[in-house]
């Protein structure tokens, strides 16, 4: 019972209660439409899809059994619709974060994963970046050809999961009534933790993210401890330790500013 209460507070209860969506050989027309809806919801980050945006060609092929679930997911991901929603408005690393979430059901685990996909995207282009997830051994082992991808790292019992996965995915997710674009986040969410191989704090989404379409930004505050050197014109060389309280959204710019001015950051801790 306590586990379900915690899941409800974090906004992940639906993933504990629902089974993965799978296309079966004897699926009815209504069940096939349910698979289509689940694929759109997962790949488009839970965003409402207007009728004019639907991919009628791939949908027709899917309902007639010409393509499987993975092919249909690929069609959405390779479409201009996906590019407009997630490639064009976002920084490249944010785009990669969302690709991990949409196609592998998890967040990036470390900097090497982000670096690999960034290099791939720059050197080989958009289609190669998308295919690298859908053609991976991880995708095949997790979803195969006929299961719609889902947020795997909210369930802590699958092979290959890392301890940092739950907190990282929660920061990308931000609530079951939210959507990736409604967050208004075009810059990456996980830069600080991934670059320094730190665990992501587990913080519940804002109430609005659990009950409505608009989600809040992370409200964490960090204490930054800095060793500051004396001014170049000072007659005495003296070093002192100073502490700042910085919101999460301002953390990266503040660290960059401190580094440019020759200060040494000793520690960064959540308040």
FENHU-V789365 format. One record per helix or strand of 2 or more residues. SS is the DSSP state (2 for helix, 1 for strand). FROM is the first residue (numbers start at 1). TO is the last residue. If there is no record, write none. Layout:
{{SS:FROM:TO} {SS:FROM:TO}}
This chain:
{{2:2:10} {2:13:17} {2:29:43} {2:51:53} {2:56:63} {2:69:77} {2:80:87} {2:92:104} {2:111:124} {2:126:134} {2:137:143} {2:152:154} {2:165:173} {2:191:195} {2:207:211} {1:221:228} {1:240:247} {2:248:260} {1:264:270}}
